[in-house]
Amino acid sequence: MSRNFIFSSIATAMLLATPAFADGDAAAGATVFVKCKACHENEQGVNKIGPTLKGVVGRKGASVEGYNYSEGAKAKSAEGLVWTEETLAAYLPDPKAYVPGTKMAFAGLKNPQDVADVIAYLKSHP
């Protein structure tokens, strides 16, 4: 076995073991979350234009009681969507691409650190 093969195998394994998103800072995420507050709250049972985000990490998609979800969100949920760190990291940069037919008008968080920080904030307020 060549040395290059061994090193490239180790490097590949390390890359695959690393999460696709950076560690977030919950305090910085609280600041980023201000962008979300026009449509969302992080309080149980408080729906606005969008559903409450309280407890979103680990929650099944389109499952907040009393919120009228778009057909796109219902379809994505029927596919088995659960809002994990990974799915939120994929959704937040471009909501319309991740959930076609969503009624969420927000263009997304383009800075990967903002995404990680908002996820950390949401996780810190289950």
N, C-alpha and C positions, 0 to 999 in steps of 0.2 A: 504494500500500500504506500502510495507516495505521500510525502509530507504535505504537499499542497492540498491533496484530497482530504487529509485529516483536518487541517486547519480550516478549510472551507466548510467541512461538515460541522465542526465545532461552532464556527461563526454563524452558520445557518440555524443551528439548534438554538443558539443564544438569541438570534433575532426572532425566531418563532415563539420563544418563551417570554418575550417582552410584550407587554400590552401595547395596543395600537394607540393608546392615548397617554398623555403625560399625567403624572400625579398632580392633582388639583389642590388649590388652596381655598378652603371654604370661606374665609374672610374676603378674599378677592372675589369669590363667586357671588357673595351677597351683593357686591357692587355691580357685577355683571347682571345679576338677576333683576336689577332695576329696569333693564331693557324688556324684561318679560312681564313686569307688573302691569303694563297697560292692559294686558289680556288675561293674566294668570295671577292667582294668589298662592301662597304656600301655607294656607290654613285649611284644616279639615272642613269639608262641607261648603266651602266658599268658591262657587263657580262664577266666573265673569264671562267675557267673550269666549275664553277658553276654560277648560276644566281646571280644578285645583291641582296643584303639583305636589301637595302634601302627600308623602308616601309614594311618590311616583317610581322610585328606584325599586324594582322587584314586582311592580304591579302589572297585571295583564293590560294590554292595550284596550282602549275604548271601554273602560270598565267603571268609570266614576258614575255613581248613582246620580240621576237627575240631570246629567249633561247630554245634550243632543249632538251626537257625533256625526261627522260627515260620512257619506257612503264609503269614501276612500279609507277613512280610519276604521270603519267597521270591517271592511274587506281585509285590511292588514291584520286586524285583530283575529279574524277568522283563520288567518294563516298561522296563528300561534304567537303573535307578537307579545313579548314581555319586555317592559322597559328596564333593561339592565344597563350597566355602565357602557357596555359595548354598543347596544342598540341606540342609546342616547347619543353616544359619540358619533355614530353614523348619521343620526337624524338631525341633530342640532346645526350642523353646517349647511344643510340644504333640505329643509322639511318637505318641500314639494316633490323633490326627487325621491326621497325615502318613502313617503306616503302619498302616492299619486291620488289626486282628488281630495287632499286635505283642505279644510277651510282656513288653515293657519296662513295668514298673509305675511308673516315675518319672513324676511329673506334668509335668515340664518345667522349663526355666529361663525364668522370666517377665520377668526384667530383660534388655532387649536388650544392655546392655553386658556382662553375664555371658556371654551367648551369644557375642558377639564375642571376649571374652577367652578363653573355652574353645577357640574355633576357632583363635585365635592360638597358644595353648598347644599344641594338637594339631599345628598346622603346624610349630611349632618343634621337634617331636620326631617326625620322619618315620620 
